[in-house]
Amino acid sequence: MNQATELGIEPVRKLLLKYALPGIIAMTASSLYNIVDSIFIGHGCGMMALGGLTVAKPFMDVCAAFGTFVGVGASTLLSIKLGERDYESSARILGNVIVLNAILGTMLAVVGLIWLDPILYAFGASDETIVYARDYMQVLLYGNVLTHIFYGLNSMLRSMGHPREAMAATIVAVGINVILDPIFIFHLDMGVRGAALATMISQAIAVLWQMRIFCDKREVVHFHAGIWRLDKAITLRAMAIGLSPFLMNLAHCFVVIIINNQLKHYGGDIALATYGIINRVIFVFAMIVMGLNQGMQPIVGYNYGAKQYKRMLRAFQLTAFCATLVMLVVCLMGVILPEWVTKVFTHDKDLVAATIVPMRILCCSMFLVGFQMVTGNFFTSIGMAGKAIFLSLTRQVIYLIPLALLIPPLFIDPIMGVWWSLPISDCLAALTAMIMLLIEIRKFRRCV
């Protein structure tokens, strides 16, 4: 209980450091795993395997979208309930997270396994890359329930005042994964299936570790009888709050599908591999921003519930500043050192040469993305689902999809139009976020 109530008492800067640092470490470790996984697959299975991984990513994003639908919404609701001192509802939220994740995870796995090939072809797979994408996704879908529960429980740990335990769960999963990857890929010659199997085993172990914490009756929120029955009010509220990150991830998935198909149409499989490399570089830094968002969420949610708006706004300002600095690093690195970054993933000279210019284009606007991500998460954290949903759709759907479809034919080399559609949408989305934020801040300052 003390760990929860400190969110309304301790200095905001100290709280953000305490809650965000474990999140940053955990998300960075997770993103580095994705980098290492790509390096192992790239060097162990070849360029087509990297293309297959790029094709599989939107499907993985769909799984993540359904996970955040429950996890982020429930954890935000938990923060608000703890701020209101409603501990009975807090316990029921925990039980609902487990049950909902199990239901959604199973349904998604069944649908995915039945229609896997048509889905992957729709996502941009070719006859060469689908073999790798199929092998990878089949294994992940068999363990999809574990993935949902893992992310759901980690979100709950952060909202309960246990950011270090949430970080430890992620590091446990990542550490085991990195150890198993080379064993399965190289020594057992399992290829991309080995990489996916390593992911599932590591997440299963991490879930057992999380369960041990929630079985501790000394915790203000823990497993006990009476919390497993689905509560209509909790389910609907959690899903309403989680709808924004759900739509953001889902929109990102469909955007990647469109980008993949445009790249495949104008540039072939090598363009897909190029996009995969650039995405993974940006992903590392975006995950750091997500770690910052994870640290901000319980602070903002608790203080919003406690009507301490000055502390809430201070937490947002600090997070937005740090996120902008983080994304400025990837901006400079991608523009100045694209060849060096690409060679980490592959020694294929054609692929390295094809990646340099696109990386410079995609990274040039990254310094704006951090602010936009934090602003969207701010609205999610205070339960303003409508505003958060709109912001989540601006960059991914309202701006990027039309640009990606309309701009390429205007270029002499259409593939350049595909690349340029991404930074243009980043700029427009950041401007929209700024306008909406200023309007909302004025309202809160009247209440301070």
Buried (B, 14 or more C-beta within 10 A) or exposed (E): EEEBBBBBEBEBEEBBBBBBBBBBBBBBBBBBBBBBBBBBBBBBBBBBBBBBBBBBBBBBBBBBBBBBBBBBBBBBBBBBBBBBEBEEBBBBBBBBBBBBBBBBBEEBBEEBEEEBEEBBBBBBBBEBBBBBBBBBBBBBBBBBBBBBBBBBBBBBBBBBBBBBBBBBBBBBBBBBBBEBBBEBBBEEEBBBBBBBBBBBBBBBBBBEBBEEBBEEEEBBBBBEEEBEEEBEEBBEBBBBBBBBBBBBBBBBBBBBBBBBBBBBBBBBBBBBBBBBBBBBBBBBBBBBBBBBBBBBBBBBBBBBBBEBBEBBBBBBBBBBBBBBEBBBBBBBBBBEBBEEBBBBBBEBEEBBEBBBBBBBBBBBBBBBBBBBBBBBBBBBBBBBBEBBBBBBBBBBBBBBBEBBBEBBEEBEEBBBBBBBBBBBBBBBBBEBBBEBBEEBBEEBEEEE
